[in-house]
Amino acid sequence: MKRAPSQQNQRPSLREDLIALDRQILHLLLRRYNLLQHMKGTRGFLIPSEEKELREAWQAEVSRVSQDARLSSEFFTLMQDLRFLPKQTHAPEAPKIRQAFNLAPAKKAVNFGLNLPLDPFYAHSYLLLAALLGESLKLTPCLMHDGQHAFLRCLSDLGAKITTKNECVELVKGAPLKLEDQSLHIGCDINNFYLLAAQYIVRPSRVRFTAEGNVKLANLQKLAHFLPQLGARIMYVVPKSSSFPIRLESSGVLPDKIIIPSEIQDEFCLALLWALPFAEEPVQVDLRGKAHCAQILQAAQDFLGACKAHVQIGDGTIEITPSLLKTGPELEIPCEVHLASFLLTLPLLLGGSCTLNGLWPKNEVAQKVQEVLQALGLKFRLGANNNLLHVQGEGLAQMGDISLPKAQALFRADTLPFMCTLQAALTLAGKKVQVPNDLGYEALSFFRGCGLEIDEQGNLFKDPQVDTANLMWTAPSATWALAYATCACQRLGAGFKLTNAGIITQIWPKYWALYNGLPTPFCNTEHAPIIKRRHIVE
């Protein structure tokens, strides 16, 4: 009698079968993508009725084999948004497709200065406020990334007159903005939705929102459950969906007191507070259930106070009275701290100094970033009113025993890439680093892209089996790509290779001009010129 093969002997065959099956799935997705492009034709988009028919057919087939809502809705949306490389030909004139970008900045002390980009959330908040009041406003330097362009298009669709030149956005004085029934496309920035939706919620209104990219898959269920307390509701355009596109309807009748649940995003809380001065009656907002209650209240006091709103702050609460708001030069917009943190890391990794012109925020994230960098030896000096930064470092290679301080506040989704950059750079410099548990798949993938692994004790170490001359990685998001490019400054030997370097331009269009010019980008003199700071001009 023949003996059945052992499970161990079967596993290589099963692995090979799965790999082959995954390859077939990838080819099917590519074939689907090509057919979809033919359907879109010169229009560049599907006719809504055709997309609805495709979605309904997909959901009907899924219901036969699965009850997983992600497979029914999110996976279909993902397939609709997939992108593939152009088909390669062997013709002599056909350009070669670059498979990866080599990240190998010179290992020299940096010396540069530049204006930090404005925080898009606050820049958009002031633009929206000025448009609602019919006032003029000029902002610089703005990031001018995809999310910002989408927000400016929304304001233009609502009647605002906006001009853009380089990194300057100018709102022309005109009639106050009227939020009539509209269909608005918020692009790839969920904060655009929060800011605009809050203004519709405080008024009797109807509006339709569409999105793109990962935001198109955002789960809005928690917000949808909360909005009826505000006299508003979300209706999903796609049946059995919990994401965009949606319709938002509001009665404009708000309760005297609003209790914000813990699961509601901080940015939506702020957007709602910005909108309440336009309500018809005073409203008290209870934020005691929010983890960052103190930071939200401080931000509201700074923003609404500068706009001349009538606010009264209590113990975890804020009462906002309808007010005639006003913008002006006294409104200061903080810099984009998540992007600035990577610039501040360069003198730490390579040595040298940089002078960054911008308003350093007073929130918890900015404070923790400053504390962590100072604990690692970076000399961090703020100018008057937090409006100028000068940092100086020796470079990790020249420093003795240092360790990354514990900063649990920074191990969150938006700052995790920054923390992982510091962890990986310290390990590559020969320092001992212990990483927290459950950082997630993206962090583990990032470490492996840097040639690092984690042992059983949670210590990062350089994997001796990895060929550091051929490290290649595909970043799951623009911020992770930024982290990889920064960590490449501490690489061993040849540069890191990033397969999707262009993704960074989604959040920072001019980043590669800065990076490729290291150690002295944008200047041929000893010190780069600093443009006089004036974020807001009447």
ZAPA-329011 format. One line per 3 residues: their letters; for each residue x, z, y of C-alpha. Coordinates in Angstrom, 2 decimals, padded with zeros to 5 digits. Each point is the difference from the previous one (the first is absolute). Layout:
a	X:Z:Y | ...;
***
This chain:
mkr	000.00:000.00:000.00 | 001.33:-000.92:003.43 | 000.42:002.86:002.43;
aps	-001.67:-000.25:003.36 | 002.51:-000.43:002.83 | 000.68:003.18:001.94;
qqn	-001.43:000.51:003.46 | 003.51:-000.06:001.46 | 000.64:-003.46:-001.48;
qrp	-003.30:-001.26:001.45 | 000.71:001.10:003.56 | 002.53:-002.76:000.96;
slr	-002.45:-002.62:-001.19 | -002.85:001.60:001.97 | 002.17:000.15:003.11;
edl	000.86:-003.68:-000.31 | -003.66:-000.88:-000.48 | -000.96:001.94:003.14;
ial	002.77:-001.65:002.01 | -001.15:-003.43:-001.17 | -003.62:000.87:000.80;
drq	000.95:001.21:003.50 | 001.80:-003.29:000.54 | -003.14:-001.91:-000.96;
ilh	-002.10:002.14:002.36 | 002.42:-000.78:002.83 | -000.27:-003.73:-000.69;
lll	-003.80:000.26:-000.03 | 000.08:001.81:003.36 | 002.23:-002.74:001.38;
rry	-002.39:-002.65:-001.29 | -002.93:001.88:001.56 | 001.87:000.23:003.31;
nll	000.59:-003.78:000.04 | -003.67:-000.72:-000.72 | -001.01:002.43:002.74;
qhm	002.25:-001.77:002.52 | -001.66:-003.31:-000.89 | -003.44:001.59:000.55;
kgt	001.06:001.31:003.40 | 001.21:-003.45:001.04 | 000.92:-000.56:003.63;
rgf	-002.32:002.82:001.11 | 002.40:002.62:-001.36 | -002.83:002.20:-001.27;
lip	-002.85:-000.03:-002.50 | -003.58:-000.64:000.99 | -001.72:003.43:-000.23;
see	-002.62:-001.29:-002.46 | 002.75:-001.30:-002.32 | 001.92:003.28:000.11;
kel	-003.21:001.91:-000.68 | -000.70:-002.22:-003.02 | 003.53:000.53:-001.36;
rea	-000.24:003.77:000.49 | -003.39:000.27:-001.68 | 001.19:-002.06:-002.97;
wqa	003.08:002.24:-000.33 | -002.04:003.19:000.16 | -002.40:-001.33:-002.64;
evs	002.90:-000.72:-002.37 | 001.62:003.38:000.67 | -003.24:001.84:-000.78;
rvs	000.18:-001.37:-003.56 | 003.33:001.68:-000.72 | 000.53:002.86:002.47;
qda	-001.70:002.46:002.33 | 003.12:000.48:002.13 | -000.97:-000.54:003.64;
rls	003.59:-000.90:000.89 | -000.04:-002.94:-002.41 | -003.39:-001.12:001.30;
sef	000.79:000.07:003.74 | 003.59:000.89:000.94 | 001.67:-002.25:-002.56;
ftl	-002.08:-002.98:001.11 | 000.88:000.65:003.65 | 003.65:000.26:-000.97;
mqd	-000.13:-003.33:-001.83 | -001.55:-001.61:003.08 | 002.90:001.19:002.18;
lrf	002.93:-000.73:-002.33 | 002.83:-002.15:001.33 | 002.54:-002.02:-001.99;
lpk	003.18:-001.83:000.88 | -000.30:-003.75:000.72 | 000.50:-002.24:-003.00;
qth	003.65:-001.06:-000.32 | 000.96:-003.62:-000.51 | 003.26:-001.58:-001.05;
ape	-000.01:-002.55:002.79 | 003.28:000.00:002.01 | -001.83:000.56:003.29;
apk	-002.05:002.96:-001.30 | 001.25:003.22:001.64 | 001.11:002.80:-002.29;
irq	-002.16:003.10:000.00 | 002.03:003.07:000.77 | -000.64:002.48:-002.83;
afn	001.48:003.10:001.65 | 001.56:001.14:003.27 | 003.34:001.73:-000.14;
lap	000.01:003.28:001.92 | 003.61:000.72:000.87 | 000.45:001.22:003.60;
akk	003.56:000.72:001.07 | 001.08:003.56:-000.80 | 001.02:000.72:003.58;
avn	-001.11:002.62:002.49 | -003.11:-001.15:001.85 | -000.30:-000.14:003.77;
fgl	-003.21:-001.30:001.50 | -002.93:000.81:002.22 | -003.52:-001.35:000.20;
nlp	-003.57:000.81:000.94 | -001.99:001.53:-002.83 | -003.28:-001.77:-000.79;
ldp	-003.21:001.76:000.99 | -002.14:001.72:-002.60 | -002.67:-002.64:-000.81;
fya	-002.78:002.56:-000.45 | 000.41:001.40:003.51 | 000.73:-003.40:001.52;
hsy	-003.25:-001.32:-001.50 | -001.84:003.13:001.13 | 001.00:-000.53:003.63;
lll	-000.72:-003.73:-000.15 | -003.47:000.64:-001.40 | -000.70:002.69:002.60;
aal	001.14:-002.22:002.88 | -002.06:-002.91:-001.34 | -003.11:002.20:-000.26;
lge	000.52:001.05:003.64 | 000.84:-003.50:001.23 | 003.41:001.12:001.30;
slk	003.32:-001.84:-000.06 | 002.84:001.20:-002.19 | 003.48:-001.16:-000.94;
ltp	001.86:001.36:-003.04 | 003.59:-000.56:-001.04 | 001.82:-000.09:-002.36;
clm	-002.68:-000.70:-002.61 | 000.78:-000.88:-003.61 | -002.14:-003.16:-000.01;
hdg	-000.40:000.12:-003.76 | -002.91:-001.26:-002.09 | -002.12:003.13:000.53;
qha	000.50:-000.12:003.76 | -000.92:-003.67:000.22 | -003.18:000.71:-001.98;
flr	-000.98:002.81:002.39 | 000.59:-002.18:003.05 | -002.18:-002.69:-001.56;
cls	-002.76:002.59:-000.49 | 000.17:000.95:003.68 | -000.05:-003.68:000.98;
dlg	-003.06:-000.59:-002.19 | -001.70:002.87:001.84 | 000.70:-001.61:003.38;
aki	003.34:001.47:001.13 | 002.51:-002.29:001.72 | 003.45:000.61:-001.49;
ttk	003.33:-001.75:000.47 | 003.14:000.56:-002.06 | 003.61:-000.91:000.70;
nec	002.89:001.10:-002.17 | -000.64:003.74:-000.57 | -002.34:000.46:002.98;
vel	-003.79:000.19:-000.26 | -002.02:-000.28:003.21 | -003.70:000.70:000.32;
vkg	-001.55:-001.75:003.00 | -002.46:001.95:002.13 | -003.59:-001.09:-000.56;
apl	-003.49:001.09:-000.91 | -000.26:003.08:-002.27 | 000.03:-000.92:-003.67;
kle	-003.39:-000.15:-001.72 | -000.08:000.71:-003.72 | -002.73:-002.42:-000.97;
dqs	-000.79:-001.12:-003.53 | 003.18:-001.60:-001.27 | 001.99:-000.96:-003.07;
lhi	003.52:001.41:000.44 | 003.07:-000.65:-002.14 | 002.30:003.05:000.02;
gcd	002.85:-001.67:-001.89 | 002.33:002.17:-002.04 | -000.23:003.22:002.05;
inn	-002.64:002.55:-000.99 | 000.50:001.82:003.32 | -001.47:-003.03:001.77;
fyl	-003.20:000.68:-001.92 | 000.01:003.71:000.82 | 000.44:-000.58:003.74;
laa	-002.66:-002.68:000.28 | -002.48:001.57:-002.43 | 000.06:003.33:001.88;
qyi	-001.02:-001.75:003.21 | -002.92:-001.65:-001.77 | -001.07:003.31:-001.61;
vrp	-000.64:001.70:003.36 | -002.28:-002.87:001.10 | -003.12:-001.63:-001.46;
srv	001.67:-002.99:-001.62 | 000.61:-002.32:-002.92 | 003.31:-001.60:-000.93;
rft	001.68:-001.73:-002.94 | 003.64:000.67:-000.96 | 002.27:-002.10:-002.17;
aeg	003.62:000.66:-000.98 | 002.95:-001.45:-001.87 | 002.92:001.10:-002.16;
nvk	000.00:003.48:-001.47 | -002.52:001.17:002.60 | -002.53:-002.33:-001.57;
lan	000.18:002.28:-003.06 | -000.31:003.27:001.94 | -002.53:002.39:-001.54;
lqk	-002.53:000.98:002.67 | -002.22:002.19:-002.17 | 001.03:003.33:001.58;
lah	-000.58:-001.32:003.50 | -003.30:-001.57:-001.08 | -001.22:003.39:-001.29;
flp	000.94:001.66:003.32 | -001.45:-002.49:002.49 | -003.72:000.81:-000.55;
qlg	000.72:003.35:001.68 | 000.82:-002.04:003.11 | -003.13:-002.15:-000.22;
ari	001.95:-002.96:-001.39 | 000.37:-001.73:-003.35 | 002.27:-002.47:-001.77;
myv	-001.45:-002.83:-002.07 | 002.28:-001.96:-002.31 | -000.35:-003.76:000.23;
vpk	001.18:-000.42:-003.60 | -002.28:001.79:-002.50 | 001.59:002.86:-002.00;
sss	002.93:000.00:002.42 | 001.44:002.90:002.01 | 002.22:-001.99:002.35;
fpi	-000.04:-002.81:002.54 | -001.87:-002.06:001.09 | -002.58:002.50:001.27;
rle	-002.82:000.34:002.51 | -000.16:003.07:002.20 | -003.28:001.07:001.56;
ssg	-000.36:002.90:002.42 | -002.94:001.64:001.77 | 002.28:001.46:002.68;
vlp	-001.73:003.38:-000.45 | 002.69:002.60:-000.72 | -000.52:003.63:-001.03;
dki	000.97:002.86:002.33 | 002.71:001.06:-002.47 | 002.09:-002.12:-002.38;
iip	001.89:001.61:-002.88 | 002.86:-002.23:-001.15 | 000.66:000.19:-003.80;
sei	003.58:000.34:-001.20 | -000.01:-003.42:-001.70 | -000.63:-001.97:003.20;
qde	003.13:-001.72:001.30 | 001.75:001.56:003.02 | 000.03:-003.36:001.78;
fcl	-003.78:-000.32:-000.28 | -000.37:003.54:001.38 | 002.09:-000.95:003.03;
all	-001.89:-003.28:000.47 | -003.30:001.92:-000.05 | 001.29:002.49:002.58;
wal	001.10:-002.92:002.23 | -003.54:-001.43:-000.20 | -002.04:003.18:000.62;
pfa	000.38:-000.07:003.83 | -002.20:-003.13:-000.18 | -002.78:001.87:-001.84;
eep	-003.21:000.95:001.74 | 000.19:003.77:-000.62 | 002.78:002.61:-000.42;
vqv	001.26:000.32:-003.58 | 002.03:002.76:-001.65 | 002.34:-001.10:-002.79;
dlr	001.09:002.56:-002.60 | 003.42:-000.93:-001.45 | 000.76:003.23:-001.84;
gka	-000.30:-001.76:-003.35 | 002.84:-002.38:000.84 | 003.52:000.74:-001.20;
hca	001.49:-001.25:003.30 | -002.62:001.61:002.25 | 002.51:001.29:002.58;
qil	001.73:-003.39:000.32 | -003.31:-001.84:000.42 | -001.16:002.40:002.69;
qaa	003.32:-000.27:001.85 | -000.13:-003.80:-000.12 | -003.60:000.05:001.24;
qdf	000.88:002.35:002.84 | 002.90:-002.21:001.09 | -001.88:-003.31:-000.27;
lga	-003.40:001.02:001.35 | 001.53:002.22:002.66 | 002.07:-002.91:001.31;
cka	-003.15:-002.13:000.04 | -001.84:002.63:002.12 | -002.50:000.84:-002.75;
hvq	-001.83:003.35:000.05 | 001.14:001.89:-003.10 | -000.06:003.61:-001.05;
igd	002.16:001.06:-002.94 | -000.78:003.09:-002.06 | 001.17:001.42:-003.32;
gti	000.18:-003.17:-002.09 | -002.74:-001.68:002.03 | -000.25:-002.30:002.97;
eit	-003.04:-000.63:002.21 | -000.10:-003.32:001.82 | -002.36:-000.66:002.89;
psl	-000.93:-003.55:001.09 | 002.50:-000.93:002.70 | 001.04:-002.84:002.26;
lkt	003.43:-000.80:-001.46 | 002.92:-001.55:001.83 | 003.31:-001.53:-001.03;
gpe	003.17:-000.01:002.07 | 003.80:000.17:000.04 | -000.07:003.66:-001.05;
lei	-001.09:-001.05:-003.49 | 003.14:000.10:-002.15 | 000.08:-001.66:-003.41;
pce	002.32:001.49:-002.67 | 002.35:-002.19:-001.97 | -000.70:-001.11:-003.56;
vhl	001.73:002.93:-001.72 | -000.09:-001.48:-003.53 | 002.00:-003.05:001.09;
asf	002.22:002.01:002.35 | 000.99:002.36:-002.84 | 001.76:-002.87:-001.80;
llt	001.94:-000.91:003.16 | 001.07:003.62:000.41 | 001.30:-000.04:-003.57;
lpl	002.54:-002.76:000.71 | 002.53:002.22:001.88 | -000.41:002.55:-002.78;
llg	000.93:-002.53:-002.69 | 002.56:-002.11:001.86 | 001.17:002.30:002.78;
gsc	-000.05:-000.81:003.70 | -002.82:000.49:002.47 | -003.10:-001.60:001.41;
tln	-002.15:000.56:003.05 | -003.71:-000.59:-000.47 | -002.35:-000.20:002.96;
glw	-003.49:001.29:-000.79 | -002.25:003.02:-000.01 | 000.76:002.10:-003.09;
pkn	-003.31:001.41:-001.34 | -000.72:003.72:-000.13 | -001.85:-000.13:-003.32;
eva	001.02:001.58:-003.30 | 001.45:-003.17:-001.52 | 002.32:-000.66:002.96;
qkv	001.11:003.63:000.01 | 000.77:-000.03:-003.74 | 001.89:-003.30:000.23;
qev	002.13:001.47:002.76 | 000.64:003.22:-001.98 | 001.00:-001.89:-003.16;
lqa	002.41:-002.34:001.80 | 001.58:002.89:001.92 | 000.42:001.99:-003.23;
lgl	001.91:-002.97:-001.44 | 002.43:000.07:002.93 | -001.51:-002.44:002.46;
kfr	000.41:001.07:003.63 | -003.47:-000.46:001.45 | -000.51:000.27:003.76;
lga	-003.26:-000.52:001.87 | -000.16:-000.96:003.66 | -002.34:001.31:002.66;
nnn	-003.65:000.14:-001.12 | 001.02:-001.24:-003.48 | 000.36:-003.53:001.37;
llh	003.54:-000.87:-001.08 | 001.84:000.55:-003.26 | 003.72:000.01:-000.56;
vqg	001.27:000.53:-003.52 | 003.53:000.11:-001.36 | 001.29:000.30:-003.55;
egl	003.23:-000.07:-001.97 | -001.21:-001.94:-003.03 | -000.81:001.57:-003.36;
aqm	003.29:-001.11:-001.56 | 002.00:002.13:002.48 | -002.16:003.11:-000.37;
gdi	000.57:002.90:-002.37 | -002.54:001.74:-002.18 | -003.45:-000.49:001.45;
slp	-003.42:000.13:-001.58 | -003.40:-001.31:000.93 | -002.16:002.86:001.32;
kaq	-003.41:000.57:-001.49 | -002.65:-001.61:002.20 | -003.21:-000.21:-002.00;
alf	-001.86:-001.21:003.10 | 001.96:-003.26:-000.24 | -000.76:-000.65:-003.68;
rad	-003.22:-001.82:000.90 | -000.95:-003.63:-000.31 | 001.06:-001.14:003.47;
tlp	003.37:001.84:000.10 | 000.93:-000.12:-003.70 | 002.11:-003.20:000.40;
fmc	002.04:001.72:002.73 | 000.66:003.05:-002.19 | 000.90:-002.18:-002.99;
tlq	002.45:-001.90:002.21 | 001.82:003.24:000.81 | -000.05:001.13:-003.65;
aal	001.41:-003.31:-001.27 | 002.63:-000.24:002.77 | 001.24:003.54:-000.67;
tla	000.31:-000.75:-003.71 | 001.88:-003.24:000.63 | 002.35:001.98:002.27;
gkk	000.80:002.37:-002.90 | -002.22:002.90:001.11 | -002.20:001.95:-002.39;
vqv	-003.69:-000.63:000.52 | -003.00:001.41:-001.83 | -003.29:-001.84:000.43;
pnd	-003.49:001.55:-000.19 | -002.23:-000.67:-002.98 | -002.68:-002.69:000.01;
lgy	001.34:-002.11:002.84 | -001.92:-002.94:-001.42 | 000.83:-003.37:-001.47;
eal	001.05:-001.61:003.30 | 002.67:002.65:000.63 | 001.35:-000.29:-003.55;
sff	000.10:-003.78:000.33 | 001.87:000.37:003.31 | 002.64:002.26:-001.57;
rgc	000.52:-002.45:-002.87 | 000.35:-002.81:002.54 | 002.86:002.03:001.51;
gle	001.63:000.42:-003.44 | -001.09:003.64:-000.35 | -001.79:002.00:-002.69;
ide	-001.41:003.54:-000.31 | 001.22:002.39:-002.71 | -002.06:002.65:-001.78;
qgn	000.80:002.59:002.70 | -001.30:-002.28:002.74 | 003.44:-000.94:001.34;
lfk	000.69:-003.51:001.27 | 003.09:-001.65:-001.43 | 001.67:-003.41:000.01;
dpq	-000.87:-001.83:-003.20 | 003.33:-001.16:-001.52 | -001.73:-002.77:-001.96;
vdt	-001.28:-001.71:003.14 | 001.98:-002.89:001.46 | 000.07:001.03:003.65;
anl	001.15:-003.50:001.00 | -003.34:-001.47:-001.07 | -002.59:002.54:001.14;
mwt	-003.23:-001.77:000.86 | -003.38:001.47:000.96 | -003.45:-001.09:001.12;
aps	-001.44:002.49:002.48 | -003.68:000.96:-000.50 | -000.55:000.30:003.76;
atw	001.68:-000.68:003.33 | 001.02:003.65:000.46 | 001.67:000.10:-003.42;
ala	001.87:-003.21:000.87 | 001.17:001.72:003.19 | 001.18:002.96:-002.07;
yat	001.96:-002.30:-002.34 | 001.67:-001.82:002.88 | 001.02:003.32:001.57;
cac	001.34:001.37:-003.27 | 002.08:-003.17:-000.45 | 002.27:001.36:002.76;
qrl	001.21:002.58:-002.54 | 000.32:-002.48:-002.89 | 002.93:-000.09:-002.40;
gag	001.85:-003.31:000.02 | -002.16:-003.08:000.45 | -003.28:000.02:001.88;
fkl	-003.45:000.76:-001.32 | -002.30:-002.97:-000.47 | -003.59:000.09:001.24;
tna	-002.28:-002.72:-001.36 | -002.72:000.33:002.66 | 001.91:000.78:003.19;
gii	-002.59:-001.81:002.12 | -002.54:002.75:-000.69 | 001.64:002.21:002.66;
tqi	-001.12:-002.34:002.77 | -003.59:001.13:-000.72 | 000.80:003.32:001.68;
wpk	003.16:-000.77:002.03 | 000.49:-003.68:000.93 | 003.40:000.48:001.69;
ywa	001.55:002.27:-002.63 | 002.22:-002.58:-001.68 | 001.50:-001.06:003.33;
lyn	001.06:003.63:000.47 | 001.18:000.47:-003.60 | 002.03:-003.20:-000.20;
glp	001.72:000.90:003.27 | 001.32:003.36:-001.20 | 002.15:001.82:001.00;
tpf	-000.67:-001.15:003.60 | -003.29:-001.94:000.09 | -001.32:-001.60:003.18;
cnt	003.21:000.55:001.96 | 003.55:-001.20:000.53 | 001.00:002.95:002.14;
eha	000.95:003.57:-000.80 | -003.53:001.29:000.59 | -003.20:-001.98:-000.45;
pii	-002.18:-000.15:003.12 | -003.11:002.17:000.09 | -003.04:-001.50:001.68;
krr	-001.62:002.32:002.51 | -002.88:001.72:-001.76 | -003.48:-000.53:001.35;
hiv	-002.47:-000.12:-002.86 | -003.10:-000.26:002.12 | -000.29:-001.81:003.31;
e	-003.10:-000.08:002.15;
***
